[in-house]
Amino acid sequence: MTPRPQRPKVPLTGDEREISTSLLDYHRATVAWKCGGLTDEQARRVHLPSELTTVAGLVAHLTLNEWFWFGVVVDGEEDTWEEKLEQDPDAEFRVPPGTSVEQLLAGYEKQCARSREITAAHDLSDEVTHKDETFNVRWVLTHMIEETARHVGHLDVLRELTDGLTGE
């Protein structure tokens, strides 16, 4: 594992936006840390009964979720994955051969940067409608904290099973 990164400090006081965005950025930085130093083979290694639960698959899944919730739902981009996911509900976990862990992490960071821009352009109470469901940006941000933190836990277990390294 790469050295412990300088993850964003999550303030113990402050407004809702500052605390929520800092918490999400903390978990995003932890994703990169948990994947740091892995070879492509290690990132694709299957340790659990589900062949989908790999480091590479989780990073791809998190990247898609960043794009979907912030890009599609909040910003109104076209959902170019809808048909793929109808054909294969787990398509985002299937990383194309030849895609390196560095490429996956670079794509994740790029999408996270875009998600930050989208979030900054909206009030947390702004409402958006996607497929006849209305969300506010606060809900999307909170959901992505939960989604990212949950998968950080998976990455922590996968990293320990891969090379024995642990860390908060």
C-alpha positions in Angstrom: 0.0 0.0 0.0 1.3 3.4 -0.8 2.2 5.6 2.2 -0.8 7.0 4.1 -2.0 9.9 2.0 -2.8 13.3 3.2 -6.5 12.8 3.1 -8.8 15.8 3.5 -9.4 16.7 7.1 -13.1 16.4 7.9 -14.1 19.3 10.1 -15.8 18.6 13.4 -17.7 21.8 13.1 -18.9 23.8 10.1 -21.8 23.9 7.8 -23.4 20.9 6.2 -21.8 21.4 2.8 -18.3 21.7 4.2 -18.7 18.6 6.4 -20.4 16.5 3.8 -18.1 17.3 0.9 -15.0 16.8 3.1 -16.3 13.5 4.3 -16.9 12.3 0.7 -13.4 13.5 -0.3 -11.9 11.7 2.6 -13.5 8.4 1.5 -12.5 9.1 -2.2 -8.9 9.6 -1.1 -9.1 6.3 0.9 -10.1 4.5 -2.3 -7.0 5.6 -4.0 -4.9 4.7 -1.0 -6.3 1.2 -0.7 -5.5 0.6 -4.3 -2.0 2.2 -4.3 0.9 0.0 -5.2 -1.2 -2.9 -6.4 -0.2 -4.6 -9.7 -2.9 -5.1 -12.3 -3.0 -8.8 -11.5 -3.5 -8.1 -7.8 -6.3 -5.5 -8.6 -8.2 -8.2 -10.6 -7.6 -11.0 -8.1 -10.8 -12.8 -7.0 -10.8 -13.5 -3.2 -14.5 -13.9 -2.6 -17.2 -16.1 -4.1 -18.3 -13.3 -6.4 -15.9 -12.8 -9.3 -17.2 -9.2 -9.4 -15.8 -8.2 -6.1 -12.3 -7.2 -7.0 -10.3 -4.0 -6.4 -10.5 -3.2 -10.1 -14.2 -3.9 -10.3 -14.9 -1.8 -7.3 -13.0 1.2 -8.6 -14.9 0.9 -12.0 -18.2 0.6 -10.1 -17.4 3.7 -7.9 -16.4 5.7 -11.1 -19.7 4.8 -12.7 -21.6 5.8 -9.6 -19.9 9.2 -9.4 -20.8 9.8 -13.0 -24.4 8.6 -12.7 -25.4 10.3 -9.5 -23.6 13.6 -10.1 -23.4 13.7 -13.9 -26.7 12.1 -15.0 -29.0 12.7 -12.1 -27.8 16.1 -10.9 -26.3 17.6 -14.0 -28.7 16.0 -16.6 -26.2 14.3 -18.8 -27.4 11.5 -21.1 -27.3 8.1 -19.4 -25.1 6.2 -21.9 -24.9 3.1 -19.6 -28.6 2.4 -19.3 -28.7 -0.1 -22.1 -25.5 -1.9 -21.0 -26.8 -2.2 -17.5 -30.2 -3.6 -18.8 -28.3 -6.3 -20.6 -25.9 -6.9 -17.8 -26.7 -5.4 -14.4 -23.1 -5.9 -13.3 -21.4 -4.5 -16.4 -19.6 -1.7 -14.5 -17.7 -4.3 -12.4 -16.4 -6.0 -15.5 -13.1 -4.2 -16.3 -12.0 -4.5 -19.9 -8.7 -6.5 -20.4 -5.7 -4.3 -20.7 -7.2 -1.6 -18.4 -4.5 -0.9 -15.7 -5.2 -0.1 -12.1 -3.5 3.3 -12.8 -6.0 4.0 -15.6 -8.9 3.0 -13.4 -7.7 5.3 -10.6 -7.0 8.2 -13.0 -10.5 7.8 -14.4 -12.0 7.7 -10.9 -10.1 10.9 -9.9 -11.2 12.7 -13.0 -14.8 11.7 -12.4 -14.6 12.8 -8.8 -13.2 16.2 -9.9 -16.2 16.6 -12.2 -18.5 15.5 -9.4 -17.0 18.2 -7.2 -17.6 20.8 -9.9 -21.2 19.7 -10.3 -21.8 19.8 -6.5 -20.3 23.2 -6.2 -22.7 24.6 -8.8 -25.8 23.6 -6.8 -27.4 24.3 -3.5 -27.8 21.2 -1.4 -31.6 21.8 -1.5 -31.8 22.0 -5.3 -34.1 19.4 -6.6 -33.5 17.2 -9.7 -35.8 14.7 -11.3 -34.6 11.5 -13.0 -37.0 8.9 -14.3 -40.0 10.4 -12.4 -38.1 10.4 -9.1 -37.1 13.7 -7.5 -34.0 14.0 -5.4 -32.2 16.9 -3.8 -28.5 17.4 -4.1 -28.2 16.8 -0.4 -29.6 13.3 -0.8 -27.2 12.5 -3.7 -24.2 13.7 -1.7 -25.3 11.7 1.3 -25.9 8.6 -0.8 -22.4 8.9 -2.3 -20.8 9.2 1.1 -22.6 5.9 2.0 -21.8 4.2 -1.3 -18.1 5.2 -1.2 -17.6 4.3 2.5 -19.2 0.9 2.0 -16.9 0.1 -0.8 -13.9 1.4 1.1 -14.7 -1.4 3.6 -14.7 -3.9 0.8 -11.4 -2.5 -0.5 -9.9 -2.8 3.0 -10.8 -6.5 3.1 -9.6 -7.2 -0.4 -6.3 -5.4 0.3 -5.7 -7.5 3.4 -6.5 -10.7 1.5 -4.2 -9.6 -1.4 -1.0 -8.8 0.5 -1.8 -8.7 4.2 -1.6 -4.9 4.5 -4.1 -3.1 6.7 -4.8 0.4 7.7 -7.6 2.7 8.6 
